[in-house]
Amino acid sequence: MTTLYLIRHGQASFGQENYDQLSELGQQQATHMGNVLARRLPNFDAVCLGTMLRHQQTASNCLEGFEQVSEQTDAVFDAGWNEYDHQDILRQYRPEFITSKSMMEYISQQADPKQAFEADFNGAINRWIAGENDQDYVETWRAFACRVHQALKTTLASNADKKRIAVFTSGGPISLITQHLLGVPEEKIMQMNWTLLNCGVTKVVSTGSRLFVASLNEHTHFEAAEHKHFITYT
């Protein structure tokens, strides 16, 4: 039996021109998560991660808690675990989102910025998933889904003899895999995605003949009163 620990990256740099890097809080989240998990689990038998900087930074900080090689010299980098290009998806939906700066300016002018952004983000994702404007996107929804499912198959096939595999990835791939395994309709995927915490852990178990979700978005490592500030979603 093989257990994949799908670990969402720590808080990234939302609203900045370069989203793909952890904030200071994101670094702290990953370090704390690693320290807590190391008290509950033996070392991972294998480590896999996407090629994005936030995946690498999360893995590096987390693995220090396990005293595993922080440089991830034995880790496998697989771009199949990368997130969808949310900035491309947003800019195809609304011209005000062409840059991070213009997006933040537009959002700040709305009566309820948080609600307005969530509505636009959901609208942008729904347009992308619908597949009626595939020519507009750097990567279509179907292409994204295919590469994530292939990354899952490759990771399992390459580590068939392993018991514990850490996969450092993003909310999109985690939502897609759990949505598929739990039989959730595609149009509900963003409702799952919005609930995923930074450095939340989702366990997927493979018995060889069956693949199932054992836990979703586990984050007890942040639930103590002194760690509540680590609960973020970006």
ABEGO torsion letter per residue (X at the ends): XBBBBBBBBBBBBBGBABABBBBAAAAAAAAAAAAAAAAABBBBABBBBBABAAAAAAAAAAAAAAGBBAAGAABBBBAAABBBBAAAAAAAABAAAABAAAAAAAAAABABAAAAAAAAAAAAAAAAAAGAAAAABABBAAAAAAAAAAAAAAAAAAAAABABBBBBBBAAAAAAAAAAAAGBBAAAAAAAAAABBBGBBBBBBBAGABBBBABBGBAAAAABAAAAAABBAX
